[in-house]
Amino acid sequence: MRHLIRLLGVLLIVSCLQVAGSGSGVDAQRGQTWQYFPETGHSISGEFWFYYQQNDDSAFIFGSPITEQFLDLKSGRLVQYFQRARFELYPEKPAGERVVLTDLGPAIFQGSPQDGGVNNDNPLSCRSSAKTGYPICFAFLEFYDANGGASVFGEPITAFRFYNERIVQYFERARFDWYPEKPEGQKVSLAQVGRIYFDMAREDAVRLQPVRVDNTLSNIKSIQVRVFTWKTMTKSQDDQVIYVVVQDQTLNPVPGATTVVTIRWSNGEVESIARTSNAAGVVILPVVVKDQAHGSLILVRAEVLFQGLQAAGTSSFRIWH
């Protein structure tokens, strides 16, 4: 019966889409705010694209995307894999700090940091990490400092060591490989830790398949957002469902839109949850109502990003015994 009620709720939402709601849209796309990478067949958009553009050397440091962004069921966060990185979205953080690089180094490192190390103790050409105690030396140190240092790669988690007959060094978010046969300036190479971790985590290999650029999606000029709740009133302990509908300027659904739903509970707690819209342009978000004050109004806001376009919608529901 509950599933039938929810289905009826969705049908009601669809029937209401022509009615003025609580959403608003942005009418113009400002500059290039998303990018398709034909070499891998995937795109970067939304806050991940904004973060990618902050570094002039992103193509070199992170590589190209090897998946679309998707919801990681283990962490409940939006993530996207790149050849040499994985991005995570933390919607509860302030703007400009929401994209975080996954610490892939410890995950892909095999063995003990004390085993198989290479003695590189040279205080004139090394600098030890105050956090981990491991030194960064010689060309690795030059490369580290020239390409973002700890903010990009994190701290070293091993000293020099041999891997596949090469000298390598593991960092929190990278692995440096030494190729002495290459020309000067190219001897330090970044391992494809994003792809290595993708395989180790046993992610769905279907996500690696190239995605065709849809002309209908590229023609979207504006988006609008509608926010609805399954129940207009709930008990202080109850189940609730939030629906977010994302449409373009012609009222067609917008799939794959990054959606951050923020709920302001009566006890002052603010909860932010990120999802992507499905093929129908809809986000269906079940939530659990816990210990809310009788008579209080719970505010819901959905912020949506798609190819640089932004829109937001609001809704609410009342707590009632």
N, C-alpha and C positions, 0 to 999 in steps of 0.2 A: 504494500500500500504506500509506504514512504517513497519508493522509487517512482510510483505512478504520480504521486503528488509533485515530485521534483520535475518529472517530465511535463506535467501540466504547467508548472511554473516556467519552464523554458519556452513552451508554446505561447504562454502569456507574454513573455518578454519579446518574442519575435513579433507578436501582433501589435506590440506597443512601440515598435521602432519608428513608426511614422509620426508618433506623438512627440511633441517637444518634451525633452527630459532634462536631466541635471548635468548633461555633458557640455563640453565646448570643444571647438576645433581650432587648429592653426591652419591658415589658408595658403601659406607660401613656404616652399622649401628653400632654405637659405644656404646656398653653396652645396658642395658635395658632402653629404653626410652619411654615406654608406659606400661600400666598395665591394665589387665582385672580383674574385681572383680566379681567372680562367685556368691558371696552372694547376690549381687544386679543385676548382669547381665549387667553391664555397664563398660566402659573403660575410662581411663584418658590418654590424649596424648598431644603432642605439649607443648606450654608454660604453660598450666594448670598442666601438669605432672611435668615439671621442678619446678614449684612453690610448688607443693604438696610435692616433695622430699626434699625441703629445710628444712622442719621441721620434726625432727625424730618422733614426736608425731602426725603427720597429721592424721593417722587413728583414733586416740583417739579424737583429737580436731575437725577435720572436718567430720570424718566418711567416709563412702564409697560413691561413686557417685550413684545418683539415676536417673540421666538422662545422655544422651550423651551431648556434647556441641552443642549448637544451636544458631541461630540468634534470639535475642529478638527484636521483631518488634517495641516495644515501645521505646527502647533506641537506636536501631540500632547496638547493640554490641553483640559479642559472649559471651554467658554465659553457665554455667554448674551448676546444682544443686547437692549438697551433703546432707547427712543426717543432718549435723549441720552447713552448710554454703552455700553460692552461690558465685562462682567466676565470675568476669567480665574481659574481655580483652580490654585494652586501647592501641591500636597499635601506637597511636601518642606519647606515652611516651617512655623514653629511655629503652633499654634492661635491664631486671632485675627489672623493675618497672611497667611492663605492666599488671600484674595480680593484681586486686583489689578485696577485699572482700566487698560484698554488706552489707550495714547497715540494717540488718534484724530486729534488736531489736525494733526500733521505729515503724516498719511496723506491727509487730505482737503484740505489746503491746496494750492492751485494757484498756481504762479509762484514768484518770488523774494521773500523778505521785504523786500528793498530797493526793489522795484518797486511803484508805486501807493500808497505810504504817504501818510498825512496828517500834516502837521506839528502835533504836539500838545505841543510843548516848553513846559511850564509847571511849573517846579519847586515852586510853591506848591500845585498840585493833582495832582501826579503822584508816583509812586514807581517807580523803576527796579528791575528784577530783577537781583540780584547774579549769577544764573546765566546769563541770556541777554542782559542789557543793555537790554531793551526796557521802556519805561515803561507803567504802567497809570494811567489818568487819569480825573478827574471822576467821572461816574456809574458808569463801568465799575469804578473803584477801590472805590467804596462798595459796589457789588454783590459784587465779588470778596471783600472783607473780611467782608461780612455773611453769606456763604453757603459758608464753608469754606476760601476762599483756595487756597493751593498744594496742600494735602492732597487737595482735591477736583478742582480745575481744572488743577493743574500751573502751570508758569511761562508767561508770555507768550512766543510765538515770532514775533510780528510787532508792529508799532505799529498805530495806527489805520489803516484802509485802506477803500477803497470796494469793495463787492461787491453787485451787483444794485441799484445806486443807493442803497445804505445804508452807513452807517459800521459796520464790524465790527472785531473783533480776535480773532485766533486764539491759543489757549492749547494746552498739551500735550494736554489732554483735553477741550477745549470750544471753542466759538466764541460770543462775545458779539455780539448784533445790537442796533442802536440804532433804536428806533421813537419818534420825537419826537411823533407824533400820538396816542400813548396817554397815559392819565392818569399823574400822578405816582406813582412806585413801581412802574410797569409798563413803563417805557420801555426797560429792558434786558431782552432776551429771549435765552434759550439756544437755539441752533440744534439741530436734531435730528441730531446728528453720528452717533449710532448707526445710524439708518436710512441716512444718507448713505454711511457707510462700508460698510454691508451691501451696498448697490448697487455701490459702487466695487470691492469685493472679489469681486463676482460670486458671492455666496453663493447657495445653492439657494433660489429664491423660494418653494418649497413650505413651507419652514420658517416663513414668515410667516402661513400659513393658521391660523385659529383651531383650537384643540384642545378638543374636547368634554370636559367634566368627567365622569369615569367614576365612577359611584356605588360600584362595587366597590372602587375605589382609595380613595375617601374613607372607606370603612368599615374600613380596615385599622387595627387596634388595636396590633399588635406585629409585629416582623419577626424572622426568624432567618436565620442565615448558615451555609452549609457551604462549606468550602474543600477542594479536592482538587488533586492534581498528576497530570499525565499519567504520569510515571515516578516511582517511589519512589526510584530510584537513577539517576544520570546520570554520564557521563564528565566530566572536568575541562573539556573543550571539547565542548559538546553543545547540543541544542535541548530546551526544556522548555515545557510549557503548564500554566498555572494556571487552574483553573475555580473560579468563585465562584457559588454558587446562593443567591438571595435569595427567601424565602417569607414569607407572612403567617401569622397565627395559625391559619388553616385549611389550611395547606400549599399554598396557591395561589401561583403565581409573582407576583413584584412587579417589573413593568417600570419602567424609568426611575429606578432607585435610584442615587444617587451612591456609587461604590465606589472607595476608595483602597487599592490593594494595595502593601504595603511588604515588600521582600525584603531580608534581612540576609545579605550574602555573607560568605564565610569570610575575605576580606581586610579586613574591617571596613567596607566600603562599604555604605551603606544606599540603596536605590533605591525611590522611591515613584512609582506610576503611577496616574492617575485614569481611570476608565471609568464608563459607565452600563450598567445591566443591560438586556438585550434583552427582546423580547416574552415570552420564556420565563423571564424572571427570572434569566438566566445571563450572567455575564461570562466571556469566553474570552480569555485573555491569553497570547500566545506570548512567551517570553523566551529570550535567548541566554545560555548558561552559558559563561563565559570564565575560564580560568586559576584555577580553584578548587582548593583543597588537597585532596589525597586523604584520604578518611575524614571530611571535615568535614560538619557538618549545616547545611543552609541553611534558615533559618526564614522562613515566609511568614505575613503577617497581613493580613486584609482588614477594613477599617472601612467600614461602610455607613450612609448617611443617607438617610432617605426621609420627607418630610413631618414632619420634626422627630424621628422615631423613629431610634434608633441601635442598632446591633448590630455584633458583631465575631466573626470566626472565624479559626482558625489552622491551619496545616499545615506540613509540612517535607519535605525530601528529602535524601538522602545522596549525596555525591560519591564515586564508586568507579571505579577504572580497569577 
